[in-house]
Amino acid sequence: MKMKKRNILWMLFIALTLFCIPYTTVSAASNLSYYDYGTKKNVTYTDKQVKYYLDGKGIKTTAPGIIIDGTSLVSFRDVFVNSNIGAEFDYSSSNGVVTLKLNGTTIKFTVGSKTAYVNGKKTTLSIAPRKIKMKSGSYAQIFVPARFTAETLGYKYAYNSANGTVSMTSPMKLYYNGKTVAYTGTIGSVSVDGKAINLGKMPSIIINDTAMVYAYKVFGSAPISAKYNYNEKEGTVTLSKNDVTVKLTLGSKTAYVNGKAHGMDTAPLLVKNLDSGAAHVMVPGSFISSYLGYNYRWDSTLKRSVITSRKEENNNNGKPDGPELGGDDFIPEDKVFLEWNLLDEYLDDYKLIGNTANRKEIKSDEKNTANIYSIIKDSQSTATTETYSIMSTTPFGNVTSNLNDQTLTLHVSNASTNNTSYDLKGTYVGNASSAYNYTDISTDVILNLNQKNMDYFLSLSEDKCTLKVTFFKNYLFKVTAGIKDGYDYITLTGLSKLDVQLIENNYQFILQIANVNNGIGNQSFVNETAESLHSLRNVDSLTIDSNTAQIVIEKSEDATYEVTETDNEYTISFKEKRPETVPSNVSIIQFKMPENVLFSEITHEDRYYNNKFSIYVPGDQRSFYANTFYGYQDGRIKNISLNYDSKNDVTEIIVNTTKLQGYKLKENKGYINVTVGDPKDIYKNIVVLDAGHGGTDPGAVRKLNGKTINEKDVNFSIIYDYCKKIFDAPESEIKAYYSRYNDTKVDLYERAAFAKKVGADLFISLHMNANTKTTVRGTEIYYSDANNSMSKMGLNSQKFASIFLDNLPSAVGTQKRSIFAKQYVVTKYNTVPAILIELGFMSNTSDLTLMTKSSFRESTAEAIYDILQMVFTTYPTGR
């Protein structure tokens, strides 16, 4: 009996406890009763009782959400005030007005009314808010439309009809452009060559339809690994990769690519994530990707910026690139040497015009008759545009237009007016008149222009009662000069056809452009070397006055020309053929050999890691070469200087290049010709030799006969001391680049990216192995199946590994083990067939003893060269 009594008491306790818990579950099984103050009726509710979640956590409510006419309503206090949303509120019981405020958004509801106001703007609700008192509750509550309220306050809202639950997701709280923003747009991700980038606390965001990405994480880190610099004081961001430097200024839509201005749709921003407290530089993903040499697309399904490396194009079909020193006809590739773009101060004006310039008519389904009563010059006019307003008491219908010389006629259908003349006294429009056509109930508005060659666009005010005509002058927004089909050219580009008068004065052309805004400003270009433009000497851009621009061109003496015009381009092509002895993808330096010096006595050293190389001529040749190279400069060669080494009695000619370049020396009738260009334009076969570990990373460490042996030192000795002698010898047919040239720790991703930087065909990383079992010995070769596509040579990483395993152990006397596919950074994130050689086991005494012998290291270097020779013979590069 006592036990039964205890059970009854326990059940009562549980029941009371459950009764006191606020509603946090969905129930459709039990009915809900409430009193509706609007209808003044008791209601028995039988539909789903909705539960609300915020960022995955249930919101405790004193009453469940209810569904009326397909719309969920909920107590505004429970879900939007007392939860973590934390909106401010005000409720006036006298007039039933509820006001909610959060993150700069104000919503004003009125109980019983479908009209609400968001930041003062009227909107219509699907269902009116209600005043309700639950039968089980002690006070009345105001229920508001849940989805409308949540989404208006910036929260994502999703309703699951199967179980009657609502999931709300908080907006990101960001701070940029001096404002706190509850970001409710797309949260994006980024991938580079298929690898998802860890963006940390700052995902991509969409601003002005542009995906803005975290600059450092996406572009400054691996695998892109562009050089990244953010100058907080100046508000500038610089990204550099290979020979491209992109400089951005926070808040500016103008970027500078290698010093040339380019317009962007959206300016870079410094965005602070208020949830994490960290600030991040965000840049337009598409723009930066494109100029750093990558393809970009937006995956709308995955909400992801997909960035991929551009594939190198090979158009030589395996044929040689031609003689190193010329002698045959060669037409240089098309190239732009001069590009002046629209100045930042004109971007907003230009984009407004560019986006609306083709709006020459208005289409409307308005049925009422417009009544035109006035024409005025609008206050919206700017320094480069003028707007005129044609006003009606009722909305406009269809409008067409026709510009004939200096008269613009607007034909307004279904419109009446009093025939009136207007003295507008504008810069662009002097006077106007309106005339009513009784036959078809229409009105013609005639605007008489003060200038020729004006352009315009039409627009309507928000209430459609004002027809606006905006006039603007043409824009000169771009000038380019370069080589096309072997000839020099210069092109002027306008928003519409340019009114150009060509004035020829001996070797000087003056292009006088009337009725135009000079959007590129005053600029000057001096062609300092005929290696770039041959016929064009100098180009100047001048602003004569507010309506006139001038382009002044100085040409060479022998150049003839022809002019072509399109809808918006004016081009002068010069018909003087360029010299055809030097391919445009290389530069030639020529210097005389002293009479007492043989070509075989001249040596050289590639210091590619500092973008330079040195040529050593025996003896003190400073006076012989005095002023020969002073000031020498072209697109590849920065400068040339001399240095005399008295200790070795040798004169060093130091050639500093603008970027990493290859070079070759060749004797030519008492002269030395030095051909300089990108490595692939100079060398037939290129390999990167990577000595594993280095600096603070010793790799495997073992002792032999009391002496400590570091793996990094063995690797470096074989690669840099022994391989370098063989690969750098004059008779070598393989150009080798070394990932490190001293005892330095080099980032693994930088090692992998180095192959692309030097234009390598193959990549080899040398390591020494170690194991907990001292009996394990021999050679293993690793590759990555993530980097195993067939190269242009017809070789992949797996086959490359197999060739080395089949030949290297027998050549150096190690045990042959196997090849393995593993995801090491230097092989996985490479761009060419890449292998990692584990030559032997330092944990095995026999292998370790071999590694210490100079004969073994030398034979290993020779074997690596010989096997590579065989690979390049079997799988030729085609160069």
C-alpha positions in Angstrom: 0.0 0.0 0.0 2.9 2.4 0.8 4.5 1.5 -2.5 1.3 2.3 -4.4 1.0 5.6 -2.6 4.6 6.5 -3.5 4.0 5.8 -7.2 0.9 8.0 -7.2 2.8 10.8 -5.6 5.7 10.4 -8.1 3.4 10.5 -11.1 1.7 13.7 -9.7 5.2 15.3 -9.3 6.1 14.5 -12.9 2.8 15.8 -14.2 3.2 19.1 -12.3 6.7 19.5 -13.5 5.7 19.0 -17.2 2.8 21.5 -16.7 5.2 24.1 -15.5 7.7 23.7 -18.4 7.3 26.3 -21.2 6.2 25.0 -24.6 9.2 23.7 -26.5 7.7 20.9 -28.5 5.3 20.5 -31.4 1.9 19.0 -30.7 -1.0 18.4 -33.0 -2.5 15.7 -31.0 -3.9 17.9 -28.2 -6.2 20.9 -28.8 -5.2 24.4 -27.9 -7.7 27.0 -26.7 -7.3 30.8 -26.8 -9.4 33.9 -26.8 -9.0 36.2 -30.0 -9.6 39.8 -29.0 -10.1 40.8 -32.6 -13.0 38.4 -33.3 -14.0 38.4 -29.6 -14.3 34.7 -29.8 -12.9 31.6 -28.0 -11.0 29.5 -30.5 -10.2 25.8 -30.3 -7.0 25.4 -32.3 -6.3 21.9 -33.8 -3.5 22.5 -36.3 0.3 22.1 -35.6 1.7 23.9 -32.6 5.0 25.3 -33.9 8.4 25.1 -32.3 11.1 27.7 -33.1 14.9 27.1 -33.3 17.5 29.8 -33.5 20.9 28.7 -34.8 20.1 25.1 -33.9 18.9 25.8 -30.4 15.3 25.7 -29.3 13.6 28.9 -28.3 11.6 28.6 -25.1 8.2 30.1 -25.5 5.3 30.6 -23.1 2.9 29.7 -25.9 3.4 27.7 -29.1 3.3 29.2 -32.6 0.0 28.8 -34.5 -0.8 28.5 -38.2 -3.7 30.6 -39.6 -4.4 30.6 -43.4 -1.0 29.0 -44.0 1.0 31.6 -42.1 2.8 31.0 -38.8 2.1 33.5 -36.1 4.1 33.7 -32.9 4.4 35.8 -29.7 6.8 38.6 -30.7 8.0 38.8 -27.1 8.9 35.1 -26.9 10.7 34.7 -30.2 12.0 38.2 -31.1 12.5 40.0 -27.8 13.2 37.5 -25.0 15.3 35.1 -27.1 18.9 35.7 -28.2 17.6 37.8 -31.1 17.0 40.5 -28.5 15.1 43.1 -30.5 14.0 46.3 -28.8 10.3 46.8 -28.6 7.5 49.2 -27.8 3.8 48.4 -27.5 1.0 50.9 -27.2 -2.1 49.2 -25.8 -4.2 52.2 -26.7 -3.8 51.9 -30.4 -2.5 48.3 -30.7 0.8 49.4 -32.3 3.9 47.1 -31.8 7.3 48.5 -32.8 10.4 46.2 -33.1 13.9 47.6 -33.7 17.1 45.6 -34.5 20.3 46.4 -36.3 19.0 49.5 -38.0 15.7 48.0 -39.0 12.4 49.2 -37.6 9.1 47.3 -38.1 5.8 48.8 -37.0 2.7 46.5 -36.7 -0.9 47.4 -35.9 -3.0 44.7 -34.3 -5.8 43.7 -36.7 -4.2 45.5 -39.7 -2.4 44.0 -42.7 -0.5 47.2 -43.2 3.0 47.3 -41.7 5.8 49.8 -42.0 9.5 48.9 -42.4 11.8 51.8 -41.8 8.8 54.0 -42.6 8.0 52.3 -45.9 4.5 50.8 -46.3 4.1 47.1 -46.8 1.2 44.6 -46.9 1.2 41.5 -44.8 -0.4 38.2 -45.7 -2.2 38.1 -42.4 -2.8 40.7 -39.7 -1.2 40.5 -36.2 -3.5 39.3 -33.5 -4.0 39.9 -29.8 -4.5 36.5 -28.2 -4.8 35.1 -24.6 -4.1 31.4 -24.2 -6.6 29.6 -22.0 -3.7 28.3 -20.0 -2.0 31.7 -19.8 -2.4 34.5 -17.4 -2.0 37.5 -19.8 -2.7 38.4 -23.4 0.1 38.4 -26.1 0.5 39.9 -29.5 1.1 37.3 -32.2 2.9 38.6 -35.4 3.7 36.8 -38.7 6.8 34.8 -37.9 8.5 34.6 -41.4 7.9 38.2 -42.3 9.3 39.4 -39.0 12.3 37.1 -39.0 13.4 37.8 -42.6 12.8 41.5 -42.3 15.1 41.6 -39.2 17.7 39.8 -41.3 17.3 36.2 -40.2 17.0 33.2 -42.5 13.8 31.3 -42.0 12.9 27.7 -42.9 9.7 25.9 -42.1 9.5 22.1 -41.9 5.9 21.2 -42.5 6.5 17.5 -41.7 7.2 18.2 -38.0 6.0 21.8 -37.6 9.4 23.3 -36.8 10.9 26.6 -37.8 14.7 27.0 -38.1 16.0 30.6 -38.0 19.6 31.4 -38.7 21.2 34.6 -37.4 22.7 37.0 -39.9 26.4 37.7 -39.8 27.1 40.9 -37.9 29.6 42.8 -39.9 31.1 46.3 -39.8 32.3 48.0 -43.0 32.0 51.4 -44.7 31.5 52.9 -41.3 28.3 51.0 -40.6 27.2 47.9 -38.6 25.5 45.5 -41.1 23.4 42.5 -40.4 24.4 40.5 -43.4 21.7 38.3 -44.7 23.0 37.5 -48.2 24.7 34.4 -49.5 27.4 32.9 -47.4 30.0 31.6 -49.9 32.9 29.3 -50.0 36.0 29.1 -52.2 37.9 26.3 -53.9 41.2 26.4 -55.8 41.9 23.7 -58.3 39.4 21.5 -56.5 40.7 22.1 -53.0 38.4 23.8 -50.5 40.0 26.8 -48.9 39.6 27.2 -45.1 38.2 30.7 -44.8 38.1 30.6 -41.0 35.6 33.1 -39.5 35.2 35.1 -42.7 33.3 33.3 -45.5 32.7 35.0 -48.9 29.9 37.6 -49.0 28.0 39.0 -51.9 28.1 42.8 -52.4 26.7 44.5 -55.5 26.3 41.0 -57.1 30.1 40.5 -56.6 31.5 37.7 -54.6 34.0 39.3 -52.1 36.6 36.9 -50.8 39.1 36.9 -48.0 42.2 38.2 -49.8 44.9 36.7 -47.7 43.3 33.2 -47.3 42.3 32.9 -50.9 45.2 34.6 -52.8 48.0 35.1 -50.3 48.1 31.5 -49.0 48.6 28.2 -50.7 48.0 27.0 -53.2 47.9 30.3 -55.1 50.5 31.8 -52.8 50.7 35.3 -54.3 52.8 37.7 -52.4 50.4 39.7 -50.2 50.9 43.0 -48.5 48.3 45.1 -46.7 49.4 48.7 -45.8 47.0 49.7 -43.0 48.1 53.3 -43.0 47.6 53.9 -46.7 44.6 51.5 -47.0 46.2 49.6 -49.9 46.4 45.9 -50.7 49.0 44.5 -53.1 49.0 41.0 -54.6 51.9 39.8 -56.8 52.4 36.6 -58.6 54.8 35.8 -61.4 55.1 39.0 -63.3 51.7 40.5 -62.3 51.2 43.0 -59.5 47.7 44.1 -58.6 47.3 47.1 -56.3 44.0 48.0 -54.7 42.8 50.8 -52.4 40.1 50.1 -49.9 36.9 51.9 -51.0 38.1 52.6 -54.5 36.8 50.9 -57.6 40.1 51.5 -59.5 42.7 48.8 -59.4 46.2 49.1 -60.8 47.6 46.1 -62.7 51.3 46.5 -63.3 50.7 50.2 -62.9 47.7 50.5 -65.3 44.3 51.5 -64.1 41.4 49.1 -64.4 37.8 49.7 -63.2 36.0 47.2 -60.8 32.3 46.8 -60.2 32.8 46.7 -56.4 35.6 48.3 -54.3 37.7 46.2 -51.9 36.6 46.5 -48.2 38.0 46.0 -44.8 35.2 44.0 -43.1 35.1 43.3 -39.4 33.2 40.2 -38.3 31.7 41.5 -35.0 31.1 37.9 -33.9 34.8 37.0 -34.0 36.2 40.5 -33.6 38.6 40.0 -36.5 38.9 42.4 -39.5 39.6 41.0 -42.9 40.4 42.5 -46.3 37.8 41.4 -48.8 38.4 41.7 -52.6 36.4 40.9 -55.8 37.2 37.2 -56.4 36.6 37.3 -60.1 38.7 40.4 -60.8 41.8 39.3 -58.8 41.6 35.7 -60.1 41.6 36.8 -63.7 44.6 39.1 -63.4 46.7 36.7 -61.4 46.3 34.1 -64.2 43.4 32.0 -63.0 39.9 31.1 -64.3 37.0 32.0 -62.1 33.3 30.9 -62.1 30.5 31.2 -59.5 28.8 27.9 -58.7 25.3 29.0 -57.7 24.3 25.5 -56.5 27.2 25.2 -54.1 27.4 28.9 -53.4 31.1 28.7 -54.2 33.8 30.7 -56.0 35.5 28.1 -58.1 39.1 29.1 -59.0 41.2 27.0 -61.4 44.6 27.3 -62.9 44.7 28.2 -66.5 46.0 25.6 -68.8 49.1 26.6 -70.7 48.5 26.8 -74.4 51.0 25.2 -76.7 50.6 26.2 -80.3 53.9 25.1 -81.7 52.8 21.5 -82.4 56.1 20.2 -81.1 58.2 22.3 -83.5 61.2 24.3 -82.4 60.6 28.0 -81.7 63.2 29.1 -84.3 66.8 30.2 -84.3 68.0 31.7 -81.1 69.6 34.7 -82.8 67.2 35.4 -85.5 68.0 35.7 -89.2 64.6 34.4 -90.4 61.4 36.3 -90.8 59.5 36.6 -87.5 56.2 38.4 -87.0 56.0 39.4 -83.3 52.9 38.4 -81.3 50.1 40.8 -80.8 50.8 42.8 -77.7 49.5 45.9 -75.9 52.2 48.3 -74.6 50.1 51.3 -73.7 46.7 51.3 -72.0 45.1 54.4 -70.5 41.8 53.7 -68.8 39.0 55.8 -67.3 40.0 57.8 -64.2 38.4 56.9 -60.9 36.7 60.3 -60.6 34.6 59.5 -63.7 33.7 55.8 -62.9 30.3 56.4 -61.3 29.2 58.9 -63.9 30.4 56.6 -66.7 28.7 53.5 -65.3 25.4 55.4 -64.9 25.6 56.4 -68.6 26.9 53.1 -69.8 24.1 51.2 -68.1 21.3 53.4 -69.3 22.5 54.9 -72.6 20.4 52.6 -74.7 17.1 53.6 -73.1 15.6 55.6 -75.9 12.0 54.7 -75.2 9.6 54.0 -72.4 7.1 51.1 -72.5 4.2 51.2 -70.1 0.8 49.6 -69.7 -0.7 52.8 -68.2 -4.3 53.3 -69.5 -5.0 56.8 -68.2 -4.2 59.9 -70.3 -1.1 61.8 -69.2 -1.5 65.5 -68.8 1.8 67.3 -69.4 1.9 70.7 -67.7 5.6 71.7 -67.4 9.2 71.2 -68.6 12.1 72.2 -66.4 15.8 71.7 -66.1 16.2 69.2 -63.3 18.5 69.7 -60.2 19.9 66.2 -60.8 22.2 67.6 -63.5 25.9 67.0 -62.9 29.2 68.4 -64.3 28.9 66.1 -67.3 25.2 65.4 -67.6 22.0 67.5 -67.7 18.6 66.2 -66.9 15.3 67.8 -68.0 12.0 66.9 -66.4 8.7 66.7 -68.3 5.9 66.6 -65.7 2.4 65.2 -65.8 -0.5 65.1 -63.4 -1.0 61.4 -64.1 1.5 58.6 -65.0 3.0 58.5 -68.5 2.3 55.7 -71.0 4.5 54.7 -74.0 7.2 57.1 -75.1 9.4 57.0 -78.2 12.2 59.3 -79.3 14.1 60.5 -82.3 17.3 62.7 -82.5 17.8 64.5 -85.8 20.9 66.8 -85.8 20.2 69.2 -82.9 16.5 68.4 -82.4 15.2 65.7 -80.1 11.5 64.8 -80.5 9.7 62.7 -77.9 6.4 61.2 -78.9 4.2 60.5 -75.9 1.2 58.3 -76.5 -2.1 58.9 -74.8 -1.1 62.3 -73.5 -2.5 65.8 -73.7 -1.0 69.2 -73.2 -1.5 72.9 -73.8 0.7 73.9 -76.7 3.5 75.7 -74.8 7.1 76.9 -75.3 9.7 76.8 -72.6 13.0 78.8 -72.3 15.2 76.3 -70.5 18.6 78.1 -70.8 20.5 75.0 -70.3 24.0 74.2 -71.4 22.8 71.3 -73.6 19.2 72.4 -74.3 18.2 76.0 -75.1 14.4 75.7 -75.4 11.6 73.2 -75.7 8.0 73.1 -76.8 5.0 70.7 -76.4 2.3 70.1 -79.1 -0.9 68.1 -78.8 -2.0 65.8 -81.6 -5.8 65.5 -81.7 -5.9 62.7 -84.2 -4.3 60.1 -82.0 -4.5 61.8 -78.6 -0.7 62.1 -78.2 1.8 64.8 -77.5 5.2 65.7 -79.1 7.8 67.3 -76.9 10.5 69.0 -78.9 13.9 69.8 -77.3 16.3 72.0 -79.2 19.9 71.3 -78.5 22.8 73.8 -78.3 25.4 71.2 -79.4 25.8 68.5 -81.9 26.7 64.9 -81.2 24.9 64.8 -77.9 23.5 61.5 -76.5 20.7 60.9 -74.1 18.6 58.4 -72.2 15.0 58.3 -70.9 13.7 57.4 -67.4 10.6 57.7 -65.3 10.2 58.8 -61.7 9.0 56.3 -59.2 5.3 57.5 -59.5 5.7 57.6 -63.3 4.4 61.2 -63.4 7.8 62.7 -64.4 9.5 61.8 -67.7 13.3 62.5 -67.4 15.6 63.1 -70.4 19.3 63.0 -69.4 21.8 64.4 -71.9 25.5 63.6 -71.8 28.6 64.1 -73.9 30.5 61.3 -75.3 33.4 59.8 -73.2 36.9 59.1 -74.3 37.5 56.3 -71.8 40.3 54.2 -73.2 43.4 54.6 -75.3 45.6 51.5 -76.3 48.7 51.2 -78.4 50.5 48.0 -79.3 51.4 45.5 -82.1 48.9 43.7 -84.2 49.8 41.5 -87.2 53.3 42.8 -87.1 52.4 46.5 -87.2 52.0 49.3 -84.6 48.6 50.7 -83.9 46.8 53.1 -81.6 43.1 52.9 -80.8 40.8 55.5 -79.1 37.6 54.1 -77.6 34.5 56.2 -76.7 31.2 55.5 -75.3 29.7 56.1 -78.8 31.3 57.2 -82.1 34.0 59.8 -81.6 34.1 63.0 -83.5 37.8 63.0 -84.5 39.7 65.5 -86.7 43.1 64.3 -87.7 45.7 67.1 -88.2 49.0 65.9 -89.7 52.2 68.0 -89.1 55.3 66.3 -90.5 55.9 63.4 -88.0 53.3 64.6 -85.6 49.6 63.7 -85.6 47.0 65.7 -83.6 43.7 64.0 -83.1 41.2 66.7 -82.1 38.1 65.2 -80.4 35.1 67.4 -80.1 32.1 67.3 -77.7 33.7 64.7 -75.4 34.7 64.2 -71.8 38.4 63.3 -71.6 37.9 60.5 -69.2 41.6 59.3 -69.3 42.9 62.8 -68.3 46.3 64.3 -69.2 48.9 61.5 -69.7 52.1 61.0 -71.5 53.9 57.9 -73.0 57.5 57.9 -74.2 58.7 54.9 -76.2 62.3 54.6 -75.0 63.2 51.6 -77.0 62.2 50.3 -80.5 62.0 46.8 -78.9 58.4 47.7 -77.9 56.7 50.0 -80.4 58.6 50.7 -83.6 56.5 53.4 -85.4 55.1 55.2 -82.4 57.6 57.4 -80.6 55.5 59.4 -78.1 51.8 59.7 -77.2 50.2 62.5 -75.2 46.6 62.9 -73.9 45.5 66.5 -73.3 42.3 68.1 -72.1 41.9 71.3 -74.1 38.6 72.4 -72.5 35.5 70.8 -71.0 34.3 69.8 -74.5 37.6 68.9 -76.3 40.3 66.3 -75.9 43.5 66.0 -77.9 45.7 63.0 -78.6 49.1 64.0 -79.9 51.2 61.3 -81.6 54.8 61.4 -82.8 55.6 58.7 -85.3 58.8 57.4 -87.0 59.9 59.0 -90.3 59.1 56.1 -92.6 55.7 55.1 -91.2 52.6 55.4 -93.4 49.2 54.9 -91.9 45.5 54.2 -92.4 42.5 55.1 -90.3 39.6 52.7 -89.5 36.4 53.6 -87.5 33.8 51.5 -85.9 30.7 52.4 -83.8 32.9 53.6 -80.9 36.6 53.0 -81.9 39.0 55.1 -83.9 42.2 53.3 -84.9 45.3 54.4 -86.7 47.4 51.5 -88.1 51.0 52.2 -89.1 52.3 50.4 -92.1 56.0 50.4 -91.3 57.1 46.8 -90.9 59.0 46.1 -87.6 62.5 44.6 -87.7 62.0 40.8 -88.1 65.3 39.4 -86.6 64.4 39.0 -83.0 61.4 36.9 -81.7 59.3 39.0 -79.3 59.4 36.3 -76.7 63.2 36.8 -76.1 65.7 39.7 -75.7 69.2 39.7 -77.2 72.2 41.3 -75.5 75.3 41.5 -77.8 78.8 42.4 -76.6 82.2 42.2 -78.2 84.8 39.8 -76.9 88.2 41.2 -76.1 90.8 40.2 -78.7 92.9 38.2 -76.2 89.9 36.2 -74.8 88.5 33.0 -76.2 84.8 32.1 -76.0 85.7 28.9 -74.2 87.3 31.0 -71.4 84.1 32.8 -70.6 82.0 31.3 -67.8 78.6 32.2 -66.3 76.5 31.7 -63.2 72.7 31.7 -63.0 71.5 33.5 -59.8 67.8 33.0 -60.7 66.8 33.3 -57.0 67.8 37.0 -57.2 66.5 37.5 -60.8 70.0 37.9 -62.2 72.9 36.1 -63.9 76.6 36.8 -64.2 79.0 36.4 -67.2 82.7 36.2 -66.3 85.3 37.5 -68.7 89.0 36.9 -67.9 91.0 40.0 -67.1 90.2 43.6 -66.1 87.8 44.6 -68.9 86.2 47.6 -67.2 87.6 50.1 -69.7 86.9 47.8 -72.6 83.2 47.7 -71.7 82.9 51.2 -70.3 79.5 52.7 -71.0 78.6 49.8 -73.2 75.7 48.7 -71.1 75.0 51.8 -69.1 71.3 52.4 -68.8 70.4 49.3 -70.9 66.8 48.4 -70.2 63.9 46.6 -71.8 60.9 44.5 -70.8 63.0 41.7 -69.5 66.3 43.3 -68.6 66.3 45.7 -65.7 69.9 46.9 -65.9 73.5 45.7 -66.6 76.5 46.5 -64.5 80.2 45.7 -64.3 82.3 44.4 -61.4 86.0 43.6 -61.3 87.2 40.7 -59.1 90.9 41.5 -58.6 91.5 38.3 -56.6 90.5 36.1 -59.5 91.3 38.6 -62.2 88.0 38.4 -63.8 85.4 41.0 -64.9 81.8 40.2 -64.0 79.0 41.4 -66.2 75.9 41.4 -64.0 72.5 41.2 -65.8 69.5 42.1 -63.6 66.2 40.9 -65.0 62.7 42.1 -64.2 61.6 38.5 -63.3 63.1 35.1 -63.3 64.6 34.5 -66.8 66.6 31.9 -68.6 69.6 32.7 -70.8 72.0 31.2 -73.3 75.4 32.3 -74.5 76.5 31.9 -78.2 79.6 33.0 -80.0 78.9 35.1 -83.2 81.9 36.3 -85.1 83.9 37.9 -82.3 80.8 38.8 -80.4 78.8 37.1 -77.6 75.1 37.0 -78.1 73.1 36.4 -74.9 69.5 35.3 -75.5 67.2 36.1 -72.5 63.6 34.9 -72.1 61.3 32.8 -70.1 63.0 29.5 -69.2 60.7 27.5 -71.6 61.7 29.8 -74.4 65.4 29.2 -73.7 65.8 25.6 -72.5 64.8 22.3 -74.2 64.4 20.3 -70.9 63.8 21.8 -67.4 63.7 20.0 -64.0 63.3 21.2 -60.4 65.6 19.4 -58.0 64.3 19.8 -54.4 66.7 19.0 -51.5 64.3 17.9 -48.8 64.1 19.7 -45.4 66.5 22.5 -44.5 67.2 25.2 -41.9 65.3 24.5 -38.7 63.9 21.3 -40.2 66.7 18.7 -40.0 64.5 15.8 -41.2 65.6 12.4 -39.9 68.6 12.5 -37.5 70.9 9.5 -36.8 74.4 8.9 -35.4 77.1 6.9 -37.1 80.4 6.2 -35.3 79.6 9.0 -32.8 78.9 11.6 -35.5 75.4 13.2 -35.9 74.0 13.0 -39.4 71.1 15.2 -40.5 68.9 14.2 -43.4 68.8 17.8 -44.7 72.6 17.8 -45.1 72.7 14.6 -47.1 69.9 15.8 -49.3 71.6 19.1 -50.0 75.0 17.6 -50.6 73.7 15.3 -53.3 71.5 17.9 -55.0 73.5 21.1 -54.7 77.1 19.9 -54.4 77.1 17.0 -56.8 74.0 17.3 -59.1 74.7 21.0 -59.7 78.2 20.2 -61.2 76.6 17.8 -63.7 73.5 19.7 -64.6 75.2 23.1 -64.8 78.0 21.9 -67.0 78.3 23.4 -70.5 77.5 20.1 -72.2 74.4 19.4 -70.0 71.2 19.1 -72.0 69.0 19.6 -68.9 68.5 22.9 -67.1 68.1 22.4 -63.4 66.5 24.8 -60.9 67.1 24.2 -57.2 64.4 24.8 -54.6 67.0 25.8 -52.1 70.5 26.9 -52.6 71.6 27.0 -48.9 70.6 25.6 -45.5 67.2 27.3 -45.5 63.7 26.0 -44.6 61.5 26.5 -47.6 57.7 26.2 -47.4 56.4 23.0 -48.9 53.8 24.8 -51.0 56.4 27.2 -52.3 58.5 24.2 -53.3 55.6 22.7 -55.2 54.8 26.1 -56.8 58.4 26.6 -57.9 58.0 24.2 -60.8 55.4 26.4 -62.4 57.3 29.6 -61.7 60.4 28.3 -63.6 58.3 26.5 -66.3 59.7 23.1 -65.3 58.8 19.9 -67.1 59.5 17.6 -64.2 60.0 17.8 -60.4 62.2 15.6 -58.2 62.4 15.8 -54.4 65.2 13.9 -52.7 64.8 12.6 -49.1 66.3 9.9 -46.8 64.0 7.5 -45.1 63.7 6.3 -41.5 61.8 3.5 -39.7 61.4 2.1 -36.2 62.7 -1.2 -37.6 66.5 -1.0 -38.2 66.4 -3.9 -40.7 64.3 -2.0 -43.3 66.5 -0.7 -46.1 66.4 0.4 -49.7 64.9 2.9 -52.1 61.2 3.9 -52.3 59.6 6.4 -54.7 56.5 8.3 -53.9 54.0 10.2 -56.2 50.5 11.6 -55.7 47.5 10.2 -57.5 46.0 13.7 -57.2 48.7 15.0 -59.5 48.8 12.1 -62.0 47.4 13.5 -65.2 49.3 13.0 -68.5 51.6 15.9 -69.3 52.3 17.3 -72.8 55.3 15.0 -72.8 53.0 12.0 -72.5 54.2 11.2 -69.0 52.5 11.1 -65.7 53.8 11.0 -62.1 53.2 7.3 -61.6 55.1 6.3 -64.8 57.9 8.8 -63.8 58.1 7.1 -60.4 58.3 3.6 -62.0 61.1 4.6 -64.3 63.2 5.9 -61.4 62.5 2.8 -59.3 63.5 0.5 -62.2 66.9 2.3 -62.7 68.0 4.2 -59.6 68.6 1.4 -57.0 70.7 -0.7 -59.4 72.8 2.4 -60.4 73.7 3.3 -56.8 73.6 -0.1 -55.1 70.5 0.2 -52.9 67.8 -2.3 -52.4 64.8 -1.9 -54.7 61.5 -1.6 -52.8 58.4 -0.1 -54.4 56.5 3.0 -55.5 53.7 4.4 -53.4 50.9 6.9 -54.0 50.8 9.3 -51.0 49.6 12.9 -50.7 52.9 14.7 -49.9 52.5 18.5 -50.5 55.4 18.7 -53.0 54.0 16.1 -55.3 50.2 16.6 -54.7 50.2 20.4 -55.3 52.6 20.3 -58.2 51.8 21.2 -61.8 54.1 18.7 -63.5 54.9 15.0 -63.1 56.5 15.0 -59.7 58.2 12.3 -57.5 59.7 12.1 -54.1 62.7 9.8 -53.8 63.4 8.1 -50.4 66.9 7.0 -51.4 67.7 4.9 -48.3 66.9 4.4 -44.6 69.0 6.3 -42.1 67.7 3.9 -39.5 69.6 1.1 -41.3 73.3 1.1 -40.7 74.2 -0.2 -44.2 72.2 2.5 -45.9 73.4 5.2 -43.5 77.0 4.2 -44.2 76.5 4.5 -47.9 75.0 8.0 -47.5 78.1 9.3 -45.8 80.4 8.3 -48.7 81.2 11.0 -51.3 81.4 8.3 -54.0 77.8 7.2 -53.3 76.6 10.8 -53.4 78.4 11.4 -56.7 77.0 8.2 -58.3 73.5 9.2 -57.1 73.8 12.6 -58.8 75.1 10.9 -62.0 72.3 8.4 -61.9 69.6 11.1 -61.5 71.0 13.0 -64.5 71.3 9.8 -66.7 67.8 8.6 -65.8 66.4 12.1 -66.6 68.3 12.1 -69.9 66.5 8.8 -70.7 63.1 10.2 -69.7 63.5 13.3 -71.9 64.6 11.2 -74.8 61.7 8.8 -74.4 59.2 11.6 -73.6 60.4 14.7 -75.5 59.1 18.2 -74.5 58.7 19.2 -78.1 60.7 22.4 -77.7 
